[in-house]
Amino acid sequence: MKNLKFALLALVAIPVGHAATTLTSNGSNPTSQGWTLLTSGNAGQFSSANPNFNGGSSSVVAGNAWGLYANGGGVGSLTYATGDLTGAGGHAAYIALSVDNGGINNGNSVAVQFFDGATLAFEFKFNGGATFWQFGDSNGFNQNTSSPFTFDGSNYQFEQTGLHTYTFKVNGSQVASGTLAGSAGYVDSVRVLNSNSGSDVVFNTLVYQVPEPSTALFGALGLLVALRRRR
């Protein structure tokens, strides 16, 4: 009689951290560096934006920046596709962007938005005439933060903490966290929106880290052993 013994191989996908990608303005239009522009009415992009023209110190958005204007009823947006932030679960997965806005007309807005495909997953937004920046996620949009309006530039960082979950930081301080809106899972793009604010939104230093899973094979190699028993 033969006894056969097997040891099974385990095939496991392990997220491996990749180096962060950094994109800064080189003085050319945003679309020449991978951004996608959408406009209606009097809105558009421009190159070599000077954040010091927006008021405030603007020390965060240094040097040349990308620019997005919208006035006279116009709406403009610039979107950059980063790829899925699938590195959650111990590996950093994030999108960071330095943004500076000028004055915002009452009833109009500027926003930084994060998408999973066509689904708006999270937004950080200021409506002209309001006191604080607002955010939107699975609990609804237009939720107030403790971040007041400022003419100074700010560093924003969206972090994917798991499938459907996130944290959002302004200048290193967390202002929102929770579950993404709609059916959003892993964010894969960032959009800057200027909705008839009457002034410019300038931004620079897009940094994102999108770890990808790599397959590692580990476990003991089982030897097929045939033992014969004599009776």
C-alpha positions as CSV (number, residue, x, y, z in Angstrom):
1,M,0.0,0.0,0.0
2,K,1.3,3.5,-0.9
3,N,1.0,6.6,1.2
4,L,1.3,9.8,-0.9
5,K,2.1,13.1,0.8
6,F,1.9,16.5,-0.8
7,A,2.9,20.0,0.3
8,L,1.0,22.7,-1.5
9,L,2.6,25.8,-2.9
10,A,1.1,29.2,-1.8
11,L,0.9,31.9,-4.4
12,V,0.4,35.2,-2.7
13,A,0.2,38.8,-4.1
14,I,2.2,41.2,-2.0
15,P,2.0,45.0,-2.5
16,V,5.5,46.4,-3.3
17,G,6.1,50.1,-2.7
18,H,7.3,52.0,-5.8
19,A,9.0,55.4,-5.6
20,A,6.7,58.4,-5.7
21,T,6.3,60.2,-9.0
22,T,6.7,64.0,-8.9
23,L,5.5,66.4,-11.6
24,T,6.2,70.1,-11.4
25,S,5.4,72.9,-13.9
26,N,8.2,73.5,-16.5
27,G,6.6,76.7,-17.7
28,S,4.5,75.1,-20.3
29,N,0.7,74.6,-20.4
30,P,-0.6,71.9,-18.1
31,T,-2.0,69.8,-21.0
32,S,1.6,69.4,-22.4
33,Q,2.5,67.7,-19.1
34,G,-0.4,65.2,-19.0
35,W,-3.3,67.1,-17.6
36,T,-6.7,67.0,-19.4
37,L,-8.5,70.3,-19.8
38,L,-12.3,70.7,-20.0
39,T,-14.0,74.1,-20.3
40,S,-17.3,75.8,-20.9
41,G,-17.6,79.5,-21.4
42,N,-14.8,81.9,-20.5
43,A,-12.4,79.5,-18.9
44,G,-9.0,77.9,-19.7
45,Q,-5.4,77.1,-18.8
46,F,-2.3,79.1,-18.8
47,S,1.4,78.5,-18.3
48,S,4.0,80.1,-16.0
49,A,1.4,81.1,-13.5
50,N,2.8,83.3,-10.7
51,P,1.1,82.5,-7.4
52,N,2.2,85.8,-5.9
53,F,-0.4,87.6,-8.0
54,N,-3.1,85.7,-6.1
55,G,-2.5,87.6,-2.8
56,G,-1.1,86.2,0.4
57,S,2.4,84.8,0.7
58,S,1.9,81.9,-1.7
59,S,5.2,80.5,-0.4
60,V,3.8,76.9,-0.7
61,V,3.3,77.1,-4.4
62,A,6.8,78.1,-5.4
63,G,8.2,79.2,-8.8
64,N,6.2,78.7,-12.0
65,A,2.9,77.0,-11.6
66,W,0.0,75.6,-13.7
67,G,-2.9,78.0,-14.0
68,L,-6.7,77.7,-14.4
69,Y,-9.0,80.7,-14.9
70,A,-12.8,80.9,-15.0
71,N,-14.9,84.0,-15.0
72,G,-18.0,85.5,-16.7
73,G,-19.9,82.3,-16.1
74,G,-17.1,80.0,-17.3
75,V,-16.1,76.7,-15.7
76,G,-12.8,75.0,-16.2
77,S,-11.1,71.9,-14.9
78,L,-7.7,70.1,-15.3
79,T,-7.5,66.4,-14.5
80,Y,-4.5,64.1,-14.1
81,A,-4.7,60.3,-14.1
82,T,-2.4,58.7,-11.6
83,G,-3.6,55.1,-11.7
84,D,-5.3,53.2,-8.9
85,L,-4.1,53.9,-5.4
86,T,-4.0,50.2,-4.7
87,G,-1.2,50.3,-2.1
88,A,-3.4,50.6,1.0
89,G,-2.7,48.1,3.8
90,G,0.7,49.1,5.1
91,H,2.1,50.7,1.9
92,A,1.7,54.4,1.2
93,A,-0.7,55.3,-1.5
94,Y,-1.4,59.0,-1.9
95,I,-1.8,62.0,-4.1
96,A,-0.4,65.4,-3.0
97,L,-0.8,68.8,-4.6
98,S,0.2,72.3,-3.7
99,V,-2.7,74.7,-4.5
100,D,-3.2,78.5,-4.3
101,N,-6.5,80.3,-5.0
102,G,-7.4,83.9,-5.3
103,G,-10.6,85.6,-4.2
104,I,-13.8,83.5,-5.0
105,N,-17.0,85.2,-6.1
106,N,-20.0,84.7,-3.9
107,G,-22.0,81.7,-5.0
108,N,-19.1,80.2,-7.0
109,S,-16.4,77.9,-6.1
110,V,-13.0,76.2,-6.5
111,A,-12.3,72.6,-5.6
112,V,-9.8,69.8,-5.7
113,Q,-11.6,66.5,-6.5
114,F,-10.5,62.8,-6.5
115,F,-12.2,60.2,-8.7
116,D,-12.4,56.5,-9.2
117,G,-13.2,56.3,-12.9
118,A,-16.2,58.6,-13.4
119,T,-17.2,58.5,-9.8
120,L,-16.5,61.5,-7.6
121,A,-15.0,59.9,-4.5
122,F,-13.9,62.9,-2.5
123,E,-13.8,66.7,-2.8
124,F,-12.3,69.6,-0.9
125,K,-14.1,72.8,-1.9
126,F,-14.6,76.4,-1.1
127,N,-17.8,78.2,-1.9
128,G,-17.5,82.0,-2.2
129,G,-19.1,83.8,0.7
130,A,-18.6,80.8,3.1
131,T,-16.3,80.8,6.1
132,F,-14.7,77.4,5.9
133,W,-13.6,74.9,3.3
134,Q,-16.0,72.0,2.9
135,F,-15.5,68.3,1.9
136,G,-17.6,65.6,0.4
137,D,-17.6,61.8,0.9
138,S,-20.1,59.0,1.6
139,N,-21.7,61.1,4.3
140,G,-22.6,63.8,1.8
141,F,-21.1,66.9,0.3
142,N,-20.7,70.4,1.7
143,Q,-19.6,69.2,5.1
144,N,-17.7,71.9,7.0
145,T,-14.0,71.5,7.9
146,S,-12.2,73.7,10.4
147,S,-10.0,75.1,7.6
148,P,-10.9,78.8,7.0
149,F,-10.4,80.7,3.7
150,T,-6.9,81.9,3.0
151,F,-5.0,83.6,0.2
152,D,-1.9,81.6,1.1
153,G,-1.2,78.5,-0.7
154,S,-1.7,75.1,0.9
155,N,-0.4,71.5,0.6
156,Y,-3.1,69.0,0.1
157,Q,-2.6,65.2,0.6
158,F,-5.2,62.6,-0.1
159,E,-4.3,59.2,1.3
160,Q,-5.9,55.9,0.4
161,T,-6.1,53.9,3.7
162,G,-8.0,50.9,2.3
163,L,-10.6,49.9,-0.3
164,H,-13.2,52.7,0.0
165,T,-11.5,54.6,2.8
166,Y,-9.3,57.7,3.0
167,T,-7.8,60.5,5.0
168,F,-7.3,64.1,3.7
169,K,-4.7,66.5,5.1
170,V,-4.1,70.2,4.7
171,N,-0.5,71.3,5.5
172,G,0.1,68.1,7.3
173,S,-3.0,68.2,9.5
174,Q,-5.9,65.9,9.0
175,V,-9.2,67.6,8.2
176,A,-11.3,64.7,7.0
177,S,-11.4,60.9,6.9
178,G,-13.9,58.2,6.3
179,T,-15.5,56.4,3.4
180,L,-15.4,57.5,-0.2
181,A,-18.6,58.7,-1.9
182,G,-20.7,56.5,-4.2
183,S,-19.3,53.2,-5.2
184,A,-15.7,54.5,-5.3
185,G,-13.0,52.0,-4.4
186,Y,-9.5,53.1,-5.3
187,V,-9.0,56.6,-6.5
188,D,-7.2,56.9,-9.8
189,S,-7.2,60.6,-10.7
190,V,-7.2,64.2,-9.3
191,R,-9.0,67.2,-10.7
192,V,-8.7,70.9,-10.1
193,L,-11.9,72.8,-10.7
194,N,-12.5,76.5,-11.1
195,S,-16.3,77.2,-11.3
196,N,-16.6,80.9,-12.2
197,S,-14.5,82.0,-9.2
198,G,-13.5,85.2,-11.0
199,S,-9.8,84.6,-10.3
200,D,-7.2,82.1,-11.0
201,V,-6.4,78.8,-9.3
202,V,-2.7,78.0,-9.5
203,F,-1.0,74.8,-8.5
204,N,2.2,72.8,-8.6
205,T,4.2,69.9,-7.4
206,L,1.9,67.0,-8.0
207,V,3.3,63.9,-6.1
208,Y,1.7,60.5,-6.2
209,Q,2.6,57.0,-5.1
210,V,0.8,54.1,-6.6
211,P,2.3,50.8,-5.4
212,E,1.4,47.8,-7.5
213,P,1.0,44.3,-6.4
214,S,3.8,41.9,-7.3
215,T,3.4,38.2,-7.1
216,A,5.6,36.3,-4.7
217,L,5.8,32.6,-4.5
218,F,6.7,31.2,-1.2
219,G,6.2,28.1,0.9
220,A,7.8,24.8,1.2
221,L,8.3,22.8,-1.9
222,G,6.5,19.6,-1.3
223,L,8.2,16.4,-2.2
224,L,6.2,13.6,-3.5
225,V,7.1,10.7,-1.3
226,A,5.9,7.2,-2.0
227,L,6.2,4.8,0.8
228,R,5.7,1.2,0.4
229,R,4.4,-0.9,3.2
230,R,4.9,-4.5,3.5
231,R,2.4,-6.6,5.2
